[in-house]
Amino acid sequence: MENTKGNKSKKMNYRTATGAKNPYARARKQRALFILGVFAIIAAFFLFQIVSSHVSKNNVDHKLTVETARYGQVKDENDQLKGRVKQMNDENYLEKLIRSKYFYTKKGETVYNLPMDAN
């Protein structure tokens, strides 16, 4: 008789269809929370990867615009230097440059320095 009373008391604690306690409810709830926790950790990892790649992309884009502008300046400077090299190969220009900058004269020539106009 005690066995039947013990079984009845267990059955009374395990109410199911009537909204009472379910013996597996706690285990199911823990399992669900564990699965949700693992999913949340994986989702957080992927979210972190997306954010860090976005920040990295923005940094690279900024560096690209800076370097593109710098490239344009260097290209312009290179074009100017190429033009000066062409001018240096011209003997008439080179002679004028040496005469004006270093006051170089031919035999028999005299150089006079005149004050520049105030205008």
C-alpha positions in Angstrom: 0.0 0.0 0.0 2.8 2.3 0.6 4.0 1.8 -2.9 0.7 2.9 -4.3 0.5 5.9 -2.0 4.1 6.9 -3.0 3.2 6.5 -6.7 0.0 8.5 -6.2 2.0 11.3 -4.5 4.5 11.4 -7.4 1.6 11.4 -9.9 0.0 14.3 -8.0 3.3 16.3 -8.2 3.5 15.7 -12.0 0.4 17.4 -13.2 0.5 17.7 -17.0 -2.6 18.5 -19.1 -4.4 20.6 -16.5 -1.7 23.3 -16.4 0.1 21.7 -13.5 3.8 20.9 -13.2 5.5 18.9 -16.0 8.6 16.9 -15.0 10.3 17.7 -18.3 9.4 21.4 -18.4 12.4 22.5 -16.5 14.8 20.4 -18.5 13.2 21.7 -21.8 13.5 25.2 -20.5 17.2 24.8 -19.6 17.9 23.2 -23.0 16.1 26.0 -24.8 18.0 28.6 -22.8 21.3 26.8 -23.5 20.5 26.7 -27.3 19.5 30.4 -27.2 22.7 31.3 -25.4 24.9 29.4 -27.9 23.0 31.1 -30.7 23.4 34.5 -29.1 27.2 33.9 -28.7 27.5 32.9 -32.3 25.4 35.9 -33.5 27.5 38.2 -31.4 30.7 36.8 -32.9 29.4 37.3 -36.4 28.1 40.8 -35.5 31.5 41.7 -34.2 33.1 40.4 -37.5 30.7 42.5 -39.6 31.3 45.7 -37.6 35.1 45.2 -37.6 35.2 44.6 -41.3 33.0 47.7 -41.9 35.4 49.8 -39.8 38.3 48.4 -41.6 36.7 49.1 -45.0 36.1 52.7 -44.0 39.8 53.1 -43.0 40.9 51.7 -46.3 38.5 54.0 -48.2 39.9 57.0 -46.3 43.5 56.0 -47.1 42.6 55.4 -50.7 41.1 58.9 -51.1 44.2 60.5 -49.4 46.6 58.5 -51.5 44.6 59.3 -54.7 44.8 63.0 -54.0 48.6 62.7 -53.2 49.0 60.7 -56.4 47.4 63.6 -58.4 49.8 66.1 -56.8 52.8 63.9 -57.5 51.7 63.3 -61.1 51.4 67.1 -61.6 54.8 67.7 -60.1 56.2 65.0 -62.3 54.7 66.6 -65.4 56.2 70.0 -64.4 59.6 68.4 -63.9 59.5 66.7 -67.3 58.7 70.1 -68.8 61.7 71.6 -67.1 63.9 68.7 -68.3 62.7 69.5 -71.9 63.6 73.1 -71.3 67.1 72.2 -70.0 67.7 70.3 -73.2 67.1 73.5 -75.2 70.4 75.4 -75.5 68.8 78.8 -75.9 66.8 78.5 -72.7 69.7 77.1 -70.8 71.9 80.0 -71.9 69.3 82.5 -70.8 68.9 80.8 -67.5 72.7 80.7 -66.8 73.1 84.4 -67.8 70.2 85.6 -65.6 70.8 83.4 -62.6 74.6 83.4 -62.4 75.4 86.6 -64.4 77.5 84.6 -66.8 78.9 86.7 -69.7 80.7 86.1 -73.0 84.0 87.6 -73.6 83.7 91.3 -74.1 80.3 91.7 -72.5 79.5 93.8 -69.5 76.7 93.1 -67.1 74.8 96.0 -65.5 72.4 95.4 -62.6 69.5 97.8 -62.9 67.0 98.3 -60.1 63.6 96.7 -60.7 60.5 98.7 -61.2 58.5 99.3 -58.0 55.4 98.4 -59.9 
